[in-house]
């Protein structure tokens, strides 16, 4: 069975970029008769805020972005088993930012400073395999990326907090997720996460990267773009239909004013790839 997920991070308000990706996840799961999970991604406890989480839940409910089941939040999970499974490819990194920025040969691993040094403290990194990887995105088609472009990902930070890189893949594996839908800013980074999926002994999911939505200033939407937040739109008198008439054309479904209306017309490959820039 197809299993998708909505995975909001309770550190900022729900904005139109989130809505676009979450709508694609909802439509993808429903169109294939699958299940949709809700997972609160609060692995970074230094940024998670309870009041923001409640606003996210309220906005999702208001828009009709409902899930079939809520699974364990990240802050309550034990990632030790995943780290144990990945142990043969983990190493400690003591790099400073200046060291990481030094130009070194591709594939040197942690920019050549820490691999095989046997450090006993510092961040924990995952050593990537050499060579380019290929995968297929349901919107963007065949992709070919060398994951070493991004460097070996940090799985546990210096302060001991588990990173997004580990948590999101380990959670998806544990939750039985078969379909990952997210913004296109993570399209190329998919190659890194595929290696983590494989190292955890799980087949990678299907991928779908929705258009990235930018503010009128050309920057990725964030909490600084107040008028693009769902809560601000609702406070200004907008209805869910108003929001969907803005967002659904980005997914190739113009003229629809609800998820129910959009569902029969859903095609993961349709619509603009982006980025979408909001008007001033």
C-alpha positions in Angstrom: 0.0 0.0 0.0 1.1 3.6 -0.7 2.0 5.4 2.5 2.6 9.2 2.3 3.1 11.7 5.1 2.6 15.3 6.2 5.6 16.3 8.2 5.3 19.9 9.5 8.1 21.5 11.6 6.8 23.5 14.5 9.3 26.3 14.3 7.4 28.7 12.0 3.9 29.4 10.7 2.4 27.4 7.8 3.1 29.3 4.6 2.0 28.9 1.0 5.2 26.9 0.1 4.3 24.4 2.8 0.7 24.2 1.6 1.9 23.5 -2.0 4.0 20.5 -0.9 1.5 19.2 1.6 -1.3 19.5 -1.0 0.8 17.4 -3.4 1.4 14.8 -0.7 -2.3 14.7 0.1 -3.4 14.4 -3.5 -0.7 11.8 -4.3 -1.7 9.5 -1.4 -5.4 9.9 -2.0 -5.2 9.4 -5.8 -3.5 6.1 -5.3 -5.8 4.9 -2.5 -3.0 5.1 0.0 -2.7 6.2 3.7 -1.4 9.5 4.9 0.5 10.0 8.1 1.0 13.1 10.2 4.4 13.4 11.9 5.6 16.4 13.9 9.2 17.0 12.9 10.5 18.5 16.2 13.9 16.8 16.3 15.6 20.2 16.8 14.1 20.8 20.3 15.9 24.2 20.5 13.6 25.6 17.7 10.3 23.7 18.3 7.6 25.8 19.9 4.3 24.4 21.2 2.3 27.4 20.3 3.5 27.2 16.7 2.6 23.5 16.6 -1.0 24.2 17.5 -1.2 26.9 14.8 0.1 24.4 12.3 -2.5 21.9 13.3 -5.3 24.5 13.1 -4.2 25.7 9.7 -3.9 22.1 8.3 -7.4 21.3 9.6 -8.8 24.6 8.2 -7.5 23.7 4.8 -8.7 20.1 4.9 -5.2 18.6 4.9 -6.2 15.7 7.1 -4.2 12.6 7.8 -5.4 9.0 8.5 -3.0 8.5 11.5 -0.6 10.5 13.6 2.7 8.7 14.3 5.3 9.4 17.0 6.9 12.8 16.9 10.6 13.0 16.4 11.5 14.2 19.9 10.1 11.0 21.3 12.0 8.6 19.1 15.2 6.6 19.7 17.7 6.9 16.9 20.3 4.7 18.5 19.3 1.6 16.5 19.6 3.5 13.2 23.0 4.8 14.2 24.1 1.3 15.1 23.1 0.0 11.7 25.0 2.8 10.0 28.1 2.4 12.3 30.4 1.0 9.6 30.1 4.2 7.6 30.1 6.8 10.5 33.0 8.9 11.7 33.6 11.8 14.0 34.1 15.2 12.5 36.0 18.1 14.3 36.0 20.4 11.3 35.6 24.1 11.8 33.7 26.1 9.2 37.0 27.5 7.8 38.3 24.0 7.4 35.2 22.8 5.6 35.4 25.6 3.1 39.0 24.7 2.0 39.0 23.5 -1.6 40.0 19.8 -1.6 39.6 17.0 -4.1 36.1 15.7 -4.7 35.3 12.6 -2.6 38.0 13.4 0.0 35.3 12.8 2.7 34.6 15.6 5.2 36.8 17.8 3.1 39.7 15.5 3.9 40.1 16.5 7.5 38.5 13.8 9.6 38.0 10.5 7.8 40.2 7.8 9.3 41.5 10.1 11.9 39.8 8.2 14.7 38.4 11.2 16.6 36.4 10.3 19.7 34.3 13.4 19.9 32.7 16.0 17.5 29.8 15.7 15.1 29.0 12.3 13.6 29.1 12.1 9.8 28.0 9.5 7.3 30.5 8.6 4.7 29.0 8.7 1.2 29.9 6.2 -1.5 31.7 7.7 -4.5 30.2 8.3 -7.8 27.0 9.8 -9.3 23.5 8.4 -8.5 20.4 8.3 -10.6 16.8 8.3 -9.5 13.4 9.2 -11.0 11.3 12.1 -9.7 7.6 11.8 -10.5 7.5 15.5 -11.5 11.0 16.2 -12.8 11.8 12.9 -14.4 15.2 11.1 -14.4 17.8 12.8 -12.3 21.6 12.2 -12.0 23.5 13.8 -9.1 26.8 13.2 -7.4 25.9 13.3 -3.6 29.5 14.1 -2.7 28.8 17.6 -4.0 27.1 18.2 -0.7 29.8 16.6 1.5 29.3 13.8 4.0 26.1 14.6 5.9 26.1 15.3 9.6 23.8 12.8 11.5 24.5 13.9 15.0 25.6 17.5 15.8 28.4 18.5 18.1 25.8 19.3 20.8 24.5 15.7 20.6 21.2 16.6 18.8 20.2 14.3 16.0 20.1 16.1 12.7 17.3 16.3 10.1 19.5 14.1 7.8 19.2 11.1 10.1 15.8 11.7 11.6 13.8 12.1 8.4 15.1 9.0 6.8 15.0 6.8 9.9 11.5 8.0 10.6 10.3 7.3 7.0 11.8 3.8 7.2 10.2 3.1 10.6 6.8 4.5 9.5 6.7 2.5 6.3 6.6 5.5 4.1 6.6 4.7 0.4 6.1 8.2 -1.1 8.1 11.3 -0.1 6.7 14.6 -1.3 8.5 17.9 -0.6 9.8 21.1 -2.1 12.1 21.2 -5.1 14.9 22.8 -3.1 15.7 19.3 -1.9 15.6 17.7 -5.4 19.4 17.2 -5.8 19.9 16.4 -2.1 17.7 13.3 -2.7 20.8 11.4 -3.8 22.3 11.8 -0.3 19.2 10.5 1.4 18.9 7.5 -1.0 22.3 6.3 0.3 21.0 6.6 3.9 17.8 4.6 2.9 20.0 1.9 1.4 22.4 1.8 4.3 19.4 1.3 6.6 18.4 -1.7 4.5 15.3 -0.2 3.1 14.2 0.4 -0.5 14.0 4.1 -1.3 10.6 5.6 -1.7 9.0 7.2 -4.7 10.0 10.9 -4.9 8.0 13.9 -5.9 9.3 17.5 -5.6 6.7 20.2 -5.7 7.5 23.7 -7.0 9.5 25.9 -4.6 7.6 29.1 -3.7 9.5 32.3 -3.3 8.4 35.6 -1.8 8.1 38.8 -3.8 11.7 39.5 -2.8 12.9 36.3 -4.6 13.8 34.5 -1.4 12.4 31.2 -0.1 9.4 31.7 2.0 10.0 32.0 5.8 8.4 33.6 8.8 9.6 37.0 7.6 7.0 36.7 4.7 4.1 37.4 7.0 1.4 37.9 4.4 2.1 34.5 2.8 1.2 32.6 6.0 -2.1 30.8 6.1 -3.0 32.3 9.4 -2.5 35.8 8.2 -4.6 35.1 5.1 -7.4 33.7 7.3 -7.2 36.7 9.6 -7.6 39.0 6.6 -10.8 37.2 5.7 -9.6 34.6 3.2 -11.4 31.3 2.9 -9.9 27.9 2.3 -11.2 28.1 -1.3 -9.3 31.4 -1.7 -6.1 29.7 -0.7 -6.7 26.7 -3.0 -7.4 28.9 -6.0 -3.9 30.4 -5.5 -2.0 27.1 -4.7 -3.6 24.4 -6.9 -2.6 26.0 -10.2 1.0 25.5 -9.1 0.2 21.8 -9.1 -1.3 21.9 -12.6 -4.9 22.2 -11.4 -6.2 25.6 -12.3 -9.8 26.6 -11.4 -10.2 24.2 -8.5 -11.2 25.6 -5.1 -10.9 22.5 -2.9 -8.9 19.3 -2.6 -11.9 17.2 -3.3 -12.4 19.1 -6.6 -8.7 18.8 -7.5 -8.4 15.1 -6.7 -9.9 13.7 -10.0 -7.5 16.0 -11.9 -4.3 15.2 -10.1 -1.3 14.4 -12.2 2.1 14.5 -10.4 3.9 15.5 -13.6 1.6 18.3 -14.5 2.0 22.0 -13.8 5.0 24.3 -13.5 8.2 23.1 -12.0 8.9 26.5 -10.5 10.1 28.3 -8.7 6.9 30.2 -8.1 7.4 33.9 -7.2 4.6 35.6 -5.3 3.5 39.0 -6.6 4.2 42.1 -4.7 
